[in-house]
Amino acid sequence: QVQLVESGGGLVQAGGSRRLSCVVSGRILSIRVLEWHRQAPGKQRELVATIKNDGSTNYAASVQGRFSIPGDSPKNTEYLQMNNLKPEDSAVYYCHVQGVDPGVYEFDEWGQGTQVTVSS
């Protein structure tokens, strides 16, 4: 029903920036929460950023002041702006949304992930 596609990953030098995109498609009445998670090999998946339908955002301490969810994205799209990247930011980044479809059924969907690699 609802599909999420992440893009924008790739190679970036330490100290550089990268912008990830999450495009949400399908039958959607509203999105309650959109989250960005990341997972590095051998490590647990980590919640790094959250935006709610009231516009409020929250960020993990490890990315505070460096990552943000900009407010200028097109419809059905959210960005994760990553600045001052560090090698420890290297991971697969996933988009996750919770919301309601036109039948007022709740959905909870994950994207396939996009790889971000930060080199020294």
SEGU-560068 format. One record per residue (C-alpha): x, y, z; residue in one letter. Coordinates in nm, 3 decimals, m for minus. Layout:
% SEGU-560068
@x = X | y = Y | z = Z | kenu = A
...
% end
This chain:
% SEGU-560068
@x = 0.000 | y = 0.000 | z = 0.000 | kenu = Q
@x = 0.230 | y = 0.273 | z = 0.129 | kenu = V
@x = 0.585 | y = 0.268 | z = m0.006 | kenu = Q
@x = 0.897 | y = 0.451 | z = 0.105 | kenu = L
@x = 1.203 | y = 0.504 | z = m0.114 | kenu = V
@x = 1.523 | y = 0.652 | z = 0.027 | kenu = E
@x = 1.790 | y = 0.806 | z = m0.191 | kenu = S
@x = 2.090 | y = 1.035 | z = m0.168 | kenu = G
@x = 2.343 | y = 0.803 | z = m0.011 | kenu = G
@x = 2.697 | y = 0.766 | z = m0.132 | kenu = G
@x = 3.057 | y = 0.850 | z = m0.051 | kenu = L
@x = 3.143 | y = 1.171 | z = 0.130 | kenu = V
@x = 3.460 | y = 1.306 | z = 0.287 | kenu = Q
@x = 3.474 | y = 1.365 | z = 0.662 | kenu = A
@x = 3.352 | y = 1.715 | z = 0.738 | kenu = G
@x = 3.134 | y = 1.719 | z = 0.429 | kenu = G
@x = 2.759 | y = 1.720 | z = 0.385 | kenu = S
@x = 2.496 | y = 1.494 | z = 0.234 | kenu = R
@x = 2.121 | y = 1.520 | z = 0.189 | kenu = R
@x = 1.903 | y = 1.211 | z = 0.200 | kenu = L
@x = 1.549 | y = 1.196 | z = 0.061 | kenu = S
@x = 1.252 | y = 0.986 | z = 0.164 | kenu = C
@x = 0.970 | y = 0.975 | z = m0.091 | kenu = V
@x = 0.640 | y = 0.840 | z = 0.039 | kenu = V
@x = 0.381 | y = 0.710 | z = m0.208 | kenu = S
@x = 0.047 | y = 0.535 | z = m0.186 | kenu = G
@x = m0.291 | y = 0.610 | z = m0.040 | kenu = R
@x = m0.225 | y = 0.837 | z = 0.257 | kenu = I
@x = m0.461 | y = 1.049 | z = 0.460 | kenu = L
@x = m0.199 | y = 1.179 | z = 0.700 | kenu = S
@x = 0.148 | y = 1.102 | z = 0.830 | kenu = I
@x = 0.174 | y = 1.106 | z = 1.207 | kenu = R
@x = 0.548 | y = 1.047 | z = 1.246 | kenu = V
@x = 0.844 | y = 1.019 | z = 1.010 | kenu = L
@x = 1.173 | y = 0.890 | z = 1.143 | kenu = E
@x = 1.525 | y = 0.841 | z = 1.015 | kenu = W
@x = 1.717 | y = 0.540 | z = 1.148 | kenu = H
@x = 2.062 | y = 0.410 | z = 1.070 | kenu = R
@x = 2.243 | y = 0.079 | z = 1.112 | kenu = Q
@x = 2.612 | y = 0.005 | z = 1.076 | kenu = A
@x = 2.745 | y = m0.351 | z = 1.033 | kenu = P
@x = 2.746 | y = m0.538 | z = 1.361 | kenu = G
@x = 2.561 | y = m0.262 | z = 1.543 | kenu = K
@x = 2.204 | y = m0.202 | z = 1.651 | kenu = Q
@x = 1.971 | y = 0.011 | z = 1.447 | kenu = R
@x = 1.970 | y = 0.364 | z = 1.588 | kenu = E
@x = 1.700 | y = 0.630 | z = 1.575 | kenu = L
@x = 1.866 | y = 0.953 | z = 1.463 | kenu = V
@x = 1.586 | y = 1.195 | z = 1.375 | kenu = A
@x = 1.210 | y = 1.233 | z = 1.411 | kenu = T
@x = 0.951 | y = 1.476 | z = 1.277 | kenu = I
@x = 0.587 | y = 1.475 | z = 1.383 | kenu = K
@x = 0.282 | y = 1.616 | z = 1.207 | kenu = N
@x = 0.294 | y = 1.925 | z = 1.427 | kenu = D
@x = 0.636 | y = 2.004 | z = 1.282 | kenu = G
@x = 0.830 | y = 1.924 | z = 1.595 | kenu = S
@x = 1.164 | y = 1.748 | z = 1.553 | kenu = T
@x = 1.394 | y = 1.545 | z = 1.774 | kenu = N
@x = 1.750 | y = 1.427 | z = 1.717 | kenu = Y
@x = 1.982 | y = 1.176 | z = 1.875 | kenu = A
@x = 2.260 | y = 1.323 | z = 2.086 | kenu = A
@x = 2.518 | y = 1.178 | z = 1.848 | kenu = S
@x = 2.390 | y = 1.394 | z = 1.560 | kenu = V
@x = 2.256 | y = 1.696 | z = 1.748 | kenu = Q
@x = 2.363 | y = 2.017 | z = 1.580 | kenu = G
@x = 2.481 | y = 1.836 | z = 1.268 | kenu = R
@x = 2.169 | y = 1.667 | z = 1.126 | kenu = F
@x = 1.836 | y = 1.831 | z = 1.057 | kenu = S
@x = 1.506 | y = 1.772 | z = 0.877 | kenu = I
@x = 1.455 | y = 2.079 | z = 0.655 | kenu = P
@x = 1.112 | y = 2.231 | z = 0.612 | kenu = G
@x = 1.140 | y = 2.307 | z = 0.240 | kenu = D
@x = 1.078 | y = 1.960 | z = 0.100 | kenu = S
@x = 0.823 | y = 1.888 | z = m0.175 | kenu = P
@x = 0.495 | y = 1.715 | z = m0.103 | kenu = K
@x = 0.532 | y = 1.351 | z = 0.002 | kenu = N
@x = 0.905 | y = 1.399 | z = 0.056 | kenu = T
@x = 1.121 | y = 1.455 | z = 0.361 | kenu = E
@x = 1.493 | y = 1.524 | z = 0.371 | kenu = Y
@x = 1.764 | y = 1.443 | z = 0.619 | kenu = L
@x = 2.033 | y = 1.708 | z = 0.594 | kenu = Q
@x = 2.365 | y = 1.579 | z = 0.728 | kenu = M
@x = 2.647 | y = 1.825 | z = 0.791 | kenu = N
@x = 2.994 | y = 1.790 | z = 0.941 | kenu = N
@x = 2.989 | y = 1.419 | z = 0.874 | kenu = L
@x = 3.216 | y = 1.187 | z = 1.068 | kenu = K
@x = 3.338 | y = 0.835 | z = 0.982 | kenu = P
@x = 3.119 | y = 0.698 | z = 1.262 | kenu = E
@x = 2.815 | y = 0.826 | z = 1.071 | kenu = D
@x = 2.875 | y = 0.557 | z = 0.808 | kenu = S
@x = 2.568 | y = 0.334 | z = 0.799 | kenu = A
@x = 2.263 | y = 0.233 | z = 0.603 | kenu = V
@x = 1.999 | y = 0.499 | z = 0.661 | kenu = Y
@x = 1.631 | y = 0.404 | z = 0.669 | kenu = Y
@x = 1.313 | y = 0.606 | z = 0.649 | kenu = C
@x = 1.020 | y = 0.496 | z = 0.866 | kenu = H
@x = 0.667 | y = 0.640 | z = 0.869 | kenu = V
@x = 0.354 | y = 0.592 | z = 1.074 | kenu = Q
@x = 0.025 | y = 0.734 | z = 0.956 | kenu = G
@x = m0.332 | y = 0.680 | z = 0.845 | kenu = V
@x = m0.465 | y = 0.580 | z = 0.501 | kenu = D
@x = m0.793 | y = 0.712 | z = 0.350 | kenu = P
@x = m0.980 | y = 0.422 | z = 0.510 | kenu = G
@x = m0.853 | y = 0.545 | z = 0.846 | kenu = V
@x = m0.637 | y = 0.236 | z = 0.885 | kenu = Y
@x = m0.300 | y = 0.294 | z = 1.044 | kenu = E
@x = 0.016 | y = 0.202 | z = 0.858 | kenu = F
@x = 0.376 | y = 0.155 | z = 0.968 | kenu = D
@x = 0.626 | y = 0.120 | z = 0.683 | kenu = E
@x = 1.002 | y = 0.111 | z = 0.628 | kenu = W
@x = 1.209 | y = 0.197 | z = 0.325 | kenu = G
@x = 1.482 | y = m0.022 | z = 0.181 | kenu = Q
@x = 1.769 | y = 0.195 | z = 0.305 | kenu = G
@x = 2.046 | y = 0.397 | z = 0.144 | kenu = T
@x = 2.417 | y = 0.356 | z = 0.218 | kenu = Q
@x = 2.621 | y = 0.649 | z = 0.347 | kenu = V
@x = 2.998 | y = 0.606 | z = 0.371 | kenu = T
@x = 3.215 | y = 0.876 | z = 0.528 | kenu = V
@x = 3.587 | y = 0.860 | z = 0.460 | kenu = S
@x = 3.874 | y = 1.031 | z = 0.641 | kenu = S
% end
